[in-house]
Amino acid sequence: MSYAMHQAYHDEIVADYGTFRNWDKAHNEFLNIAVSSGIPSLIVYLGFLFAAFKKGFAQRFHSPHQAFLLAALLGYIVQSMFNIQMILVYYLFLAYLGLISRQPLSHTIRENP
């Protein structure tokens, strides 16, 4: 991204700020993943998010907290289109993805014979 910024906007940045400044992230998480890791990484990331949302939506009646988790994840996804990734918030996002992706409690408890 530094190379692209230097090639495309060097003169404009110098005119606005007096010196060249380097920005290392795009203000869009998906664009940042595509630029820094490649299109295949973005496809895998979007596939993982889609699978987690699909599973969470299918299990929305198994837990009273499922709707809140889905709303929190959707809120993060929307804000990530306009903001840079924050490490502290990203850990919560991953934890919520884990909670959404887990098996329902009825499938994990075995009944004693």
N, C-alpha and C positions, 0 to 999 in steps of 0.2 A: 504494500500500500504506500510505503514511503516513496518508492520509485515512481509510482503512478502520480502521486501528489506533486512530486518534484517536476516531473515532465509536463504535467498538464496545468498546474496552477502556481508555479514558482513566482512568476512576475506579479500576479495578483496578490499573493500572500505577502511578498516583500512590500508592495505598494500599500497594503492595509496595515501591516504590523512592523514594517521597517526592517525586518530580517526574516529569513525563512524559518518557519516553525513546522515541525513534523508531528502530524497526528497519526497515532498508531492503531486507532480503531475507527470503524465506521459506526455511525449512530443508528445502527440497525443490526440486531444480533444475527439475523439470517444472512444478511449481506456480509457481515464480518466473518462468519463461518465459511461462506463461499470464497471470500477473498483469501483468508488465511489458511484454510485447510483444503479447499477445493470443492467443486460441485458434487462429487461423490459423497463427501462428508456431509454436506448439506442435505442430500437426499436421504442418507441414513438417519440423520438427526430428525428430519421431518417425519420419516417413517416411524421412528421410535415414538415421537410425540403423538402421531396419529393412532398408533396401536395402544398407547396408554389412555388416550381420550376415549377410544372405542371401548376398551375394557372397562374404564371407569363409568362410562355412560350406561353400559350393559348392566353394571352392578349397582346402579344408583339407588335401588330399593333394598339392598342388603345391609346398608349402614346409614344411620341418620346423618353422618358427617360427610357422606359422599358428595352431596350437592355443594357443600361449602368448599371441599377440596377442588372440585371441578371449577367452581367460580374463581377460586384463588389462582389456579393454573391458567385459566382463560385470561384473567386480569394480567398475569405476568406475560403471557404471550402477546397480548395487545401492547403493553408498554414496551416490550422488547423490540417492537418494530420502530420505535422512536427514541430509544435511549441506549446507552452503552451498558454492557453487562457489569453488574456489581457483585463482587464475590460473596458478600454477606447474604444478599438476597438470593443468589443463585443456589446456595446450599439449601435454603428453605424450599426453593423450587424443586430441587432434586429429591428432597425428602418427601415432598407432597407427591411427586411422580411415583416414588416408591410405595407410598400408601395407596395411591390410586391403582397401581399395578399388582398389588398383592392379591392372593386368592381369598375368596370370601371365607369367613370363619367356619361356616358349615362344612366346607371342603377340607379343612385342615385338622379338625378334631375327629378322632376315631372313637366310636362308641365301644365300651367294654362289653364283651359277650356275656 
